[in-house]
């Protein structure tokens, strides 16, 4: 899953510069995604991505084997947790310019990756969130409590940090050096929020773009279960408050 990267304009520490070539790595956490992982890997845009990492958490349905057969690098991460899988992938990327995260259940559409990369290409953002709520959301793709929860969490972040988002979606792209500087550590549901809150408090430019969202293939591990929904809500709200109150690395001067 590699190709020659393109060139693009980027920004760092408030300065515009020409970066050649641009290197994009994709991290895909999986757990029993055999029905969908092939579709996800097939739809990753050719010529745009240099490295694809599938971080598999002890799948029992052959997910890892399918991913390897399709040319992805597969990492085994036996410790459960969405954040843990993302952190394991981030630690293994080949120092790219940009890291893209997306789910392995085909609810996100990799073919829309260019939407997330464009603000980075234009030097207009450091972190880009794919908003399911601002985009085309297919019937049955997102239960009502997930919609409400994401809107409330986004409103709380806007109130506390001034970053106006509609969604905290998993399909996102960010400058690699910015991610490393944030020292992310959340291993479960709070990981996506940690990135946004820490980034906002450090003066990173965070924006969103609309993306489509589709019914996942297979069963949901989070929003499709009561336990998962409660755990996710608790993790998200808790992470917002924790990093708002106790993030000692906060600064309004961009330094990454």
C-alpha positions in Angstrom: 0.0 0.0 0.0 2.6 2.6 -1.0 3.0 5.1 -3.8 5.1 8.1 -4.6 3.8 11.0 -2.5 2.9 14.4 -4.0 4.2 17.8 -3.2 2.3 20.4 -1.3 2.5 23.6 0.6 2.4 23.4 4.4 2.9 25.6 7.4 4.7 25.1 10.7 5.2 27.5 13.6 3.4 30.2 11.7 5.6 30.1 8.6 4.8 28.9 5.1 7.2 26.5 3.5 7.5 24.1 0.6 7.6 20.4 1.6 8.8 17.9 -0.9 7.7 15.2 -0.9 4.6 14.9 1.3 4.4 11.6 3.1 1.0 10.3 4.4 0.6 7.4 6.7 -2.8 5.9 7.5 -3.7 4.2 10.8 -6.7 1.9 11.0 -7.6 0.3 14.3 -9.5 -3.0 13.9 -11.2 -5.7 15.9 -13.1 -8.4 13.9 -13.5 -6.4 10.8 -13.0 -9.2 8.2 -16.2 -8.3 6.4 -15.1 -4.7 5.8 -11.3 -4.3 6.0 -10.9 -5.3 2.4 -13.3 -2.6 1.3 -11.5 0.0 3.4 -8.1 -0.9 2.0 -9.3 -1.0 -1.5 -10.7 2.5 -1.3 -7.6 4.2 0.0 -6.7 6.6 -2.8 -3.8 5.4 -4.9 -0.9 7.8 -5.2 -1.9 9.7 -2.0 -0.7 7.4 0.7 2.8 6.0 1.4 2.1 3.7 4.4 -1.0 1.9 5.7 -1.0 0.4 9.2 -3.7 -1.9 10.4 -3.6 -2.1 14.2 -5.4 -5.3 15.1 -6.6 -6.1 18.6 -6.7 -9.9 18.7 -9.3 -10.4 15.9 -10.6 -13.9 15.7 -12.1 -13.7 12.2 -9.1 -13.3 10.0 -9.0 -9.5 9.8 -5.2 -9.4 10.1 -4.6 -12.0 7.4 -6.9 -10.2 4.9 -5.1 -6.9 5.6 -1.7 -8.5 5.0 -2.9 -10.0 1.8 -4.0 -6.6 0.6 -0.6 -5.1 1.3 -1.1 -3.3 4.6 1.3 -3.5 7.4 -0.3 -5.2 10.4 0.5 -4.6 14.0 -0.7 -6.8 16.8 -2.0 -4.9 19.8 -3.4 -7.2 22.4 -4.3 -4.4 24.8 -7.9 -3.3 24.2 -8.9 0.3 23.7 -9.4 2.5 20.7 -6.9 5.0 21.9 -4.3 2.3 22.6 -4.6 1.1 19.0 -4.2 4.6 17.6 -1.2 5.2 19.8 0.4 2.0 18.7 -0.1 2.9 15.1 1.2 6.4 15.7 4.4 5.0 17.3 5.0 2.8 14.3 4.6 5.3 11.4 7.6 6.1 9.3 7.9 9.8 10.4 5.4 11.1 7.8 4.3 14.6 7.2 0.6 13.7 7.9 -1.1 10.9 9.7 -4.7 9.9 8.8 -6.9 7.9 11.2 -10.0 6.1 10.1 -12.2 3.2 11.3 -12.0 -0.3 9.8 -15.7 -1.0 9.6 -16.3 1.0 6.3 -18.5 3.6 8.0 -15.8 6.2 7.0 -15.0 6.3 3.2 -11.3 6.4 2.5 -12.0 7.8 -1.0 -12.9 11.1 0.8 -9.5 11.4 2.3 -8.5 14.3 0.0 -11.2 16.4 1.8 -9.2 16.1 5.1 -5.8 16.6 3.5 -6.8 19.8 1.6 -6.7 22.2 4.6 -3.3 20.8 5.5 -2.1 21.2 1.9 -3.2 24.8 1.9 -1.5 25.5 5.2 -4.8 26.4 6.9 -4.9 23.7 9.6 -2.8 21.4 11.8 -5.6 19.0 12.7 -8.6 18.3 10.5 -11.7 16.4 11.7 -14.1 14.7 9.3 -17.6 15.8 10.5 -20.3 13.2 10.0 -22.9 15.7 11.3 -22.0 18.4 8.8 -21.8 15.9 5.9 -24.2 13.3 4.4 -25.2 10.9 7.1 -26.9 7.8 5.8 -30.0 6.4 7.5 -29.1 4.0 10.3 -25.4 5.0 10.4 -25.4 6.8 13.7 -27.9 6.3 16.6 -29.6 9.3 18.1 -27.7 9.1 21.4 -24.3 9.2 19.5 -25.5 12.3 17.5 -26.6 14.1 20.7 -23.5 13.1 22.6 -21.1 14.4 19.9 -23.0 17.7 19.6 -22.9 18.2 23.3 -19.2 17.4 23.5 -18.4 19.7 20.6 -20.4 22.5 22.3 -18.5 22.0 25.5 -15.2 22.2 23.7 -16.3 25.4 21.9 -17.4 26.9 25.2 -14.1 26.2 26.9 -11.7 26.6 24.1 -13.4 28.5 21.3 -12.8 25.7 18.7 -16.1 25.4 16.8 -16.8 21.9 15.7 -20.0 20.0 15.0 -18.6 16.5 15.5 -15.7 14.6 17.1 -15.5 12.0 14.3 -12.8 9.3 14.1 -11.9 10.1 10.4 -9.2 12.8 10.9 -5.8 14.0 9.7 -3.1 15.8 11.4 0.5 16.9 11.0 2.8 14.2 12.4 5.0 16.6 14.3 2.0 18.3 15.9 0.7 14.9 17.1 4.1 14.0 18.6 4.3 17.3 20.4 0.9 16.8 22.0 2.2 13.7 23.8 -1.1 11.9 23.5 -1.7 9.1 26.1 -5.4 8.3 26.4 -5.9 4.6 25.7 -9.7 4.4 25.4 -12.6 6.6 24.5 -11.0 9.8 25.5 -8.2 9.7 22.9 -10.1 11.7 20.1 -11.0 14.4 22.6 -7.5 14.6 24.1 -6.1 15.4 20.6 -8.6 18.3 20.1 -8.5 19.8 23.6 -4.7 19.6 23.9 -4.4 21.0 20.4 -6.7 23.9 21.1 -4.9 24.8 24.3 -1.6 24.7 22.5 -2.8 27.1 19.8 -3.0 24.5 17.0 -5.3 25.3 14.1 -8.2 22.8 14.2 -10.9 22.7 11.6 -13.4 20.3 10.2 -14.7 19.2 6.8 -17.9 17.4 5.9 -17.6 13.7 5.2 -20.2 11.1 4.5 -21.0 8.5 7.1 -22.5 5.0 6.4 -23.9 2.1 8.3 -20.9 0.1 9.6 -20.4 -3.4 8.4 -20.6 -5.7 11.3 -21.6 -4.9 14.9 -20.6 -1.7 16.7 -18.2 -2.1 19.6 -19.2 1.3 21.1 -22.4 3.2 20.2 -24.3 0.0 19.3 -24.2 -1.2 22.9 -25.5 0.4 26.2 -22.3 -0.3 28.0 -20.2 1.0 25.1 -22.3 4.2 24.8 -22.1 4.9 28.6 -18.3 4.2 28.6 -17.8 6.5 25.6 -19.8 9.3 27.0 -18.0 9.1 30.4 -14.6 8.9 28.6 -15.3 11.9 26.3 -16.7 14.3 29.0 -14.1 13.2 31.5 -11.3 13.8 29.0 -12.6 17.2 28.1 -12.6 18.3 31.7 -9.3 16.6 32.6 -7.3 18.2 29.9 -9.0 21.5 30.3 -8.1 21.6 34.0 -4.9 19.7 34.2 -3.1 20.2 30.9 0.2 21.8 32.1 1.5 22.1 28.6 -1.0 24.6 27.5 0.1 27.7 25.6 -1.6 30.0 23.2 1.6 30.4 21.2 2.0 27.8 18.5 5.2 25.9 19.2 5.0 22.8 17.0 
